[in-house]
Structure formats: C-alpha cells, structure tokens
Amino acid sequence: MARVLFLNNSGFGHVMPSLSVVAELVRRGHEVSYVTSGGPVPKVAATGATVVEYDSELPGIDLSAYVTADETAALTGIYLTESERVLDAVVAQPGPEPDLICYDLTVYHAARILGRAWGVPTVQCLPVFASNEHFSLLEKMVEKMGRAELSHPELQSFFARLTRLLVAHGQGDTDLKDFIGRTEELNLAYFPRSFQFAGDTFDERFAFIGPGLDPDPTAQPWKPPMTDDPLVFVSLGTCVNRRAGFFKVCVDAFRDQPWHVVLAVHEGVDRAALGPLPSNVEVHGWLPHLEVLAHTDVFLSHAGLGSVMGALHQGVPLVVVPASPEDWVNARRVAELGLGRVIRDELPTPAKLRAAVVEVAGDRLTAQRVSRMRVDIGAAGGGRAGADALERLLANGGR
C-alpha cells in the first residue's frame, strides 16, 4: 500500500471536494496524511486520514475584497504564504516520505518543491475549472477584472519571494515559468467533463471525477420544515459571504410569500442586521448542505463551484449572484448550460430576486437540463474514480 500526502489550504470549498477520494484511499488500505487547518480539520479526520495542521491566514481574509486586477494580484503572495507554512508543517513531521503528493492548486509551490526534493509524483486537484490551450480560467477572469501587468509590485514581490523559497530548498536552478505553468501528469477535477468549458479538448492527463459529495458525518443534523411550501436555500459559501445586505434582501424577498427560506450566513454577519424574521425564514451558521439541498426547490448561491456541484448533485436548479471574478466564470457556465439564472446585480431588489427564483422553480427545460447534469455527475465516479486514477499513476511509476 502507498503513502499519500494531500496538501491543501483551510477553505471548505477546497477541502470538501477531496474528502471522498481521501476516504476511498483509506478504505483501500493506503496511508493518507492531509495538511490543512481550521474548520475542515475534523472533517478530514473523519475520513481516517492523519491530519497535519498548519497556521493558516485565510480565515481572517475576506476574499470578496479581491475583485480587481490590482487586488487579485495580491492573492499570489497570500497563497505563497500558505505554501510556506504548509512546507514548514510538513518538514517538521517525522516519518517516511510519501509515495505520492496530491495538492490543491492554491498551494502548488509547496507540492512541487517537495515533489522534486523527494523524487515523487505530484497530482494537482482542481476545485475550479481546468485550463489548457483551448480554455484559460485566468483569461476568463481577466475579462471581468482586468489584467495586472507582470511589472505590478505585488507580482514582482511574489516572483522574488518564490525565487528565495526555491533557493532555500536547494532548487535555485528551477525555471520559474515552467514551475508556475506546469501541467501535471495527472489532474483531478472535482466536476464532470460536461461542465468543463471546452471539455472535449482535455487529454488523458485530466480526470473529471465529479464532486464525490459523501455525507458529512461531523455535520449537525437539520430538520426540514413541516410545510408543503417550496424551499429556497441561500448560501454564499465560506469565502465571499460577509454580505449582510444580501441576506436582508433575501428575507424581504420572501416575507409573506408561500416559500420557506433557509439562510446559511457567515459567523461575521450580524444577524440583527437582517431585521425581524418572518416565520417562514430560518437562519443558521454552518449547515449540512447536501441534506438541506435534498429538500430544496431552488438554490440561491454566489456561484462557487463547490456550491454549484452540490446543488446539481441533488438535482436542484440554481439562481446565482456572482461576486468574485471566479464566480462570474462559474455563473457564465451555469447560464450557457441552462442550469439556472444569473442575477448580475451585486445587491438585487427583493422583487428581482424573488422573480428569478420563482421563474427557475417553474421552468421545465431547466429541470430537464439539471437532471441530465446530475446523471453526468453520478457517472463521473467521485472518490472511487479518483482513487483508481491515483493507483494507476502509482502503478505506472508516476506517469
């Protein structure tokens, strides 16, 4: 059996899609260690993997503030800091080296440095769209946010810091362009090929395994309402959700309406700002999304890819209100595939939001397209397909 090391940041949207692969590897007898931090730690531990914690800065960062080219350029340094701390945590651990490294794309720096140092294969894990010569996620984001020139101070700082990090690990001869732009021999995408832009142009190096959303054994139970009213579930994920004004619009949109509303709000949102809550609205912090989605008629979301996959996995149509440049790319794909509606106003009126939800709930063609995507997600294979791909890579000596 193999020793497999997973490297990730502390974001739920990055960790959760990987857990079905981790759990399947553990079931097959592999020894799995997983580097992460904060809220995801108990969820990783529940898979049977050994958790290695690091000190992450991400929980204190509001990613909704990074929407322009200048602002987004700073993310290169933020994620490099995460990689530096991941590296420190891994190096401090005793024990044998792994046979394989799987890493979230945000901490590729740490994975590629360790992979070269140990002479083991590295596998990129994608909770966002994959990129090749036919489709570039970055270029699609640039259409929304603009482009930061390579001379931008944040990018120059990033290149200098990365160079120093490579030198510190005895890899000063590394070509930065190759290091940053490399395509691994195996890339696990947590969504089906049919959802990927230009999906048929991606070669055998890309395994579109789907979200693999297993039930979360650590989640607090949730009881569905005792009503026959349709249910709209509202969540802005775990990164760009400090938007009390948006949640207030949702409350006002369905006040005195024949809908039941479930809000999952960030811990930083002052619930008093939502105003008096009508009896058809319930407010929670963290919720077992899959369990709620099983009773949901329409999912109102920021268009984070993990949230979108969760809804489609349960056959739920979407209304999305994108915030970040990445969200806008996801929303575009939702619209192209006819899986829901996109609201382009960051803070829509209650009437506009309600109209979009009601329209989607009654649209037969949208329901049919969502059902087809649900089939594609199931056929992608999830955790079993991911574990199969990793075992094939190991059997082939990392190729």
C-alpha positions in Angstrom: 0.0 0.0 0.0 1.1 3.5 -0.7 1.7 6.6 1.5 -0.2 9.6 0.0 0.2 13.2 1.2 -2.5 15.7 0.5 -1.7 19.4 0.7 -4.5 22.0 0.9 -5.4 25.4 2.3 -8.0 25.9 5.0 -11.0 26.7 2.8 -14.0 24.4 3.0 -14.6 24.8 -0.7 -11.2 23.4 -1.5 -11.1 20.7 1.1 -14.6 19.2 1.0 -14.5 18.0 -2.7 -11.3 16.0 -1.9 -12.7 14.0 1.0 -14.4 11.3 -0.9 -11.0 10.5 -2.6 -9.3 10.5 0.7 -11.9 8.3 2.3 -11.7 5.8 -0.6 -7.9 5.6 -0.4 -8.1 4.9 3.4 -10.7 2.2 2.7 -8.3 0.6 0.3 -5.6 0.4 2.9 -3.4 3.3 1.8 -1.8 5.5 4.5 -3.0 9.1 3.9 -1.8 12.3 5.6 -3.6 15.5 5.0 -2.3 19.1 5.6 -5.0 21.7 6.3 -6.2 24.0 9.0 -9.2 25.4 10.9 -12.7 24.2 10.3 -12.0 21.4 7.9 -9.8 19.6 10.3 -12.4 17.4 12.0 -14.0 16.6 8.6 -10.7 15.4 7.2 -10.0 13.4 10.4 -13.4 11.7 10.0 -12.1 10.0 6.7 -9.4 8.2 8.7 -6.6 10.3 7.3 -3.9 11.7 9.6 -4.3 15.4 9.8 -1.2 17.7 9.8 -2.3 21.2 10.9 -0.6 24.5 9.9 -1.2 28.1 10.8 -3.4 29.5 8.0 -4.0 33.2 7.5 -7.0 32.6 5.1 -9.8 32.5 7.8 -9.1 36.2 8.6 -9.2 37.3 4.9 -12.3 38.4 3.2 -11.8 37.1 -0.4 -14.8 39.2 -1.6 -12.5 42.2 -1.4 -10.3 40.8 -4.2 -12.2 41.6 -7.4 -10.0 43.9 -9.5 -6.7 43.1 -11.2 -4.7 45.1 -8.6 -6.5 43.5 -5.7 -6.3 40.0 -7.2 -2.5 40.3 -7.8 -2.1 40.3 -4.0 -3.5 36.8 -3.9 -0.3 35.4 -5.4 1.5 36.5 -2.2 -1.3 35.3 0.1 -1.2 31.8 -1.3 2.6 31.7 -1.3 2.5 32.4 2.4 0.1 29.5 2.8 2.5 27.3 0.9 5.4 28.4 3.1 3.5 27.5 6.2 2.4 24.2 4.7 6.1 23.4 3.9 7.1 24.2 7.4 4.4 21.9 8.8 5.4 19.0 6.5 9.1 19.3 7.1 8.5 19.3 10.9 6.7 15.9 10.7 8.8 12.8 11.4 8.3 9.6 9.4 9.0 8.3 6.0 8.5 10.3 2.8 5.3 9.7 0.8 5.0 7.9 -2.5 2.7 10.5 -4.0 1.6 14.1 -3.3 -1.9 15.4 -4.1 -2.2 19.1 -3.8 -4.8 21.9 -4.2 -3.8 24.3 -6.9 -3.5 27.2 -4.4 -0.5 25.5 -2.7 1.3 24.2 -5.8 4.5 25.9 -4.7 4.9 23.6 -1.6 3.9 20.5 -3.5 6.3 20.9 -6.4 9.2 21.8 -4.1 8.5 18.6 -2.0 7.9 16.5 -5.1 11.3 17.4 -6.5 13.1 17.1 -3.2 11.7 13.6 -2.6 11.5 12.4 -6.3 7.8 11.5 -6.1 5.0 12.3 -8.5 2.7 15.3 -7.8 -1.0 15.4 -8.7 -3.0 18.7 -9.0 -6.5 18.8 -7.6 -9.0 21.2 -9.1 -12.0 22.6 -7.3 -12.1 25.2 -10.1 -12.2 25.0 -13.9 -9.2 23.3 -15.6 -7.1 25.2 -18.1 -5.3 24.2 -21.3 -4.5 25.8 -24.7 -8.2 25.9 -25.6 -9.6 27.4 -22.3 -7.9 29.5 -19.7 -9.7 30.2 -16.4 -7.3 33.2 -15.8 -8.1 34.7 -19.2 -11.9 34.4 -18.5 -11.4 36.1 -15.1 -9.3 38.8 -16.8 -12.4 39.7 -18.9 -14.1 40.7 -15.7 -11.4 42.1 -13.5 -8.8 43.4 -16.0 -5.2 42.3 -16.2 -2.3 43.1 -13.9 1.0 43.6 -15.7 4.0 41.5 -14.8 5.6 44.7 -13.5 2.9 45.0 -10.9 4.6 45.4 -7.4 2.6 42.5 -6.0 3.6 40.2 -8.8 7.3 41.3 -8.6 7.2 40.6 -4.9 5.7 37.2 -5.5 8.4 36.2 -8.0 11.2 37.4 -5.7 9.8 35.5 -2.7 9.2 32.4 -4.7 12.8 32.5 -6.0 14.1 32.9 -2.5 11.9 29.9 -1.4 13.3 27.7 -4.1 16.9 28.7 -3.3 16.2 27.9 0.4 15.2 24.4 -0.6 18.2 23.8 -2.8 16.2 24.3 -6.0 17.6 27.7 -7.2 18.1 26.2 -10.7 14.3 26.0 -11.3 12.9 27.8 -14.3 10.0 29.9 -12.8 7.9 29.8 -16.0 7.9 26.0 -16.0 7.4 25.8 -12.3 4.4 28.0 -12.3 2.8 26.9 -15.6 3.5 23.1 -15.5 0.7 20.7 -16.3 1.0 17.6 -14.1 0.8 14.0 -15.5 -2.5 13.7 -13.5 -5.0 16.4 -12.6 -8.2 15.5 -10.7 -11.1 17.8 -11.5 -14.0 17.8 -9.0 -16.7 18.1 -11.6 -17.8 16.2 -14.7 -16.3 16.8 -18.1 -19.6 18.1 -19.4 -19.4 21.0 -17.0 -15.9 22.0 -18.1 -15.5 24.7 -20.7 -14.1 23.0 -23.9 -14.3 19.7 -22.0 -13.6 17.5 -25.0 -10.2 19.2 -25.6 -8.6 18.0 -22.4 -6.4 14.9 -22.7 -5.8 11.8 -20.6 -3.9 13.8 -18.0 -7.2 15.2 -16.8 -9.6 13.0 -14.8 -13.0 14.6 -14.4 -14.2 12.6 -11.4 -17.0 14.8 -10.3 -17.6 16.3 -6.8 -17.9 13.0 -4.9 -20.0 14.5 -2.2 -20.3 12.0 0.6 -22.5 12.6 3.6 -20.6 14.6 6.3 -20.5 12.5 9.5 -19.5 15.6 11.5 -22.3 17.8 10.5 -25.0 18.9 12.9 -28.4 17.5 11.9 -31.0 19.7 10.2 -34.8 19.1 10.3 -36.8 20.0 7.2 -39.8 22.3 7.8 -43.2 20.9 8.4 -44.8 22.6 5.4 -45.6 21.9 1.8 -44.3 25.3 0.6 -41.4 25.2 -1.8 -38.0 25.7 -0.2 -35.2 28.2 -1.3 -31.8 27.6 0.2 -29.5 30.6 0.4 -25.7 30.2 0.9 -22.8 32.3 -0.2 -20.2 29.7 0.7 -17.3 30.2 3.1 -15.1 32.8 1.4 -17.2 35.6 0.0 -20.2 35.6 2.3 -19.9 38.6 4.6 -22.8 40.3 2.9 -25.5 41.1 5.5 -27.2 43.4 3.0 -27.7 40.5 0.5 -29.2 38.2 3.2 -31.5 41.1 4.2 -32.8 41.3 0.6 -33.5 37.5 0.7 -35.6 37.9 3.9 -37.5 40.8 2.3 -38.0 39.0 -1.0 -39.9 36.1 0.6 -41.6 37.8 3.5 -45.2 36.9 3.5 -44.7 34.6 0.4 -45.6 30.9 0.1 -41.9 29.9 0.3 -39.8 28.5 3.1 -36.3 30.2 3.3 -33.2 28.6 4.8 -30.3 31.0 5.2 -26.7 29.9 5.9 -24.9 33.0 7.0 -21.3 33.7 7.8 -20.3 33.9 11.5 -19.2 37.5 10.8 -22.7 38.6 9.8 -24.7 40.5 12.4 -28.0 38.7 12.4 -29.7 41.7 13.9 -29.0 43.5 10.6 -31.4 41.1 8.9 -34.3 42.7 10.7 -37.3 40.9 12.2 -37.5 37.5 10.8 -40.9 36.2 9.5 -42.0 32.7 10.4 -41.1 31.3 7.0 -37.3 32.2 7.4 -34.8 30.2 9.4 -31.2 31.4 9.8 -28.2 29.1 10.5 -24.4 29.3 10.5 -22.9 26.1 9.1 -25.4 23.6 7.7 -25.2 20.1 6.1 -25.6 21.4 2.6 -26.4 18.1 0.9 -29.0 17.3 3.5 -30.7 20.7 3.0 -30.4 20.5 -0.8 -32.3 17.2 -0.7 -35.3 19.2 0.3 -34.6 22.3 -1.8 -36.5 23.5 -4.8 -34.1 26.4 -5.8 -30.6 27.0 -4.6 -29.6 30.7 -4.4 -25.8 30.9 -4.4 -22.8 33.1 -5.2 -21.8 30.5 -7.9 -18.9 29.0 -6.1 -18.1 25.8 -8.0 -18.4 23.5 -4.9 -21.8 25.0 -4.1 -22.9 24.6 -7.7 -21.8 21.0 -7.8 -23.6 20.3 -4.5 -26.9 21.6 -5.9 -26.6 19.8 -9.2 -25.6 16.6 -7.4 -29.0 16.8 -5.7 -30.9 17.8 -8.9 -31.6 21.4 -7.7 -31.7 24.3 -10.2 -29.8 27.5 -9.5 -30.1 31.2 -9.1 -26.6 32.7 -8.8 -25.5 36.2 -7.8 -21.7 36.1 -8.5 -19.3 38.3 -6.5 -15.7 37.4 -7.4 -14.2 37.1 -10.9 -14.0 33.3 -10.5 -17.7 33.3 -9.5 -18.5 35.2 -12.7 -16.9 32.5 -14.8 -18.8 29.8 -13.0 -22.1 31.8 -13.4 -21.4 32.0 -17.1 -21.2 28.3 -17.4 -24.4 27.8 -15.4 -26.1 30.2 -17.9 -24.6 28.5 -21.0 -25.8 25.1 -19.9 -29.2 26.4 -18.9 -28.9 25.2 -15.3 -30.4 28.3 -13.8 -30.5 32.1 -13.9 -27.8 34.7 -13.3 -28.5 37.9 -11.5 -25.9 40.5 -12.4 -26.7 43.0 -9.7 -24.5 42.5 -6.6 -27.4 43.7 -4.5 -30.6 43.0 -6.4 -34.0 44.3 -5.3 -36.2 41.8 -3.4 -38.7 41.8 -6.3 -36.0 40.9 -8.9 -34.5 38.2 -6.7 -37.9 36.7 -6.0 -38.9 36.7 -9.6 -35.8 34.8 -10.6 -36.3 32.1 -8.0 -40.0 31.7 -8.9 -39.1 31.5 -12.7 -36.4 28.9 -12.2 -38.7 26.8 -9.9 -41.3 26.5 -12.6 -39.1 26.1 -15.7 -39.5 22.6 -17.1 -36.5 22.8 -19.5 -34.2 24.0 -16.7 -35.3 21.0 -14.6 -34.5 18.6 -17.5 -31.0 20.0 -18.1 -30.3 19.9 -14.3 -31.4 16.2 -14.3 -29.0 15.4 -17.2 -26.1 17.1 -15.4 -27.0 15.1 -12.3 -26.6 11.9 -14.3 -23.2 13.1 -15.6 -22.1 13.8 -12.0 -23.1 10.4 -10.9 -21.3 8.7 -13.9 -18.1 10.6 -13.2 -17.3 8.2 -10.4 -16.4 10.5 -7.5 -14.0 9.1 -4.9 -13.7 5.7 -6.5 -12.7 7.2 -9.8 -10.2 9.5 -8.1 -8.6 6.6 -6.1 -8.5 4.5 -9.3 -6.6 7.2 -11.2 -4.1 7.7 -8.4 -3.4 3.9 -8.1 -2.9 3.8 -11.9 -0.4 6.6 -11.6 1.5 4.8 -8.9 1.5 1.5 -10.8 2.9 3.3 -13.8 5.8 4.8 -11.8 4.2 8.3 -11.7 3.4 8.6 -15.4 
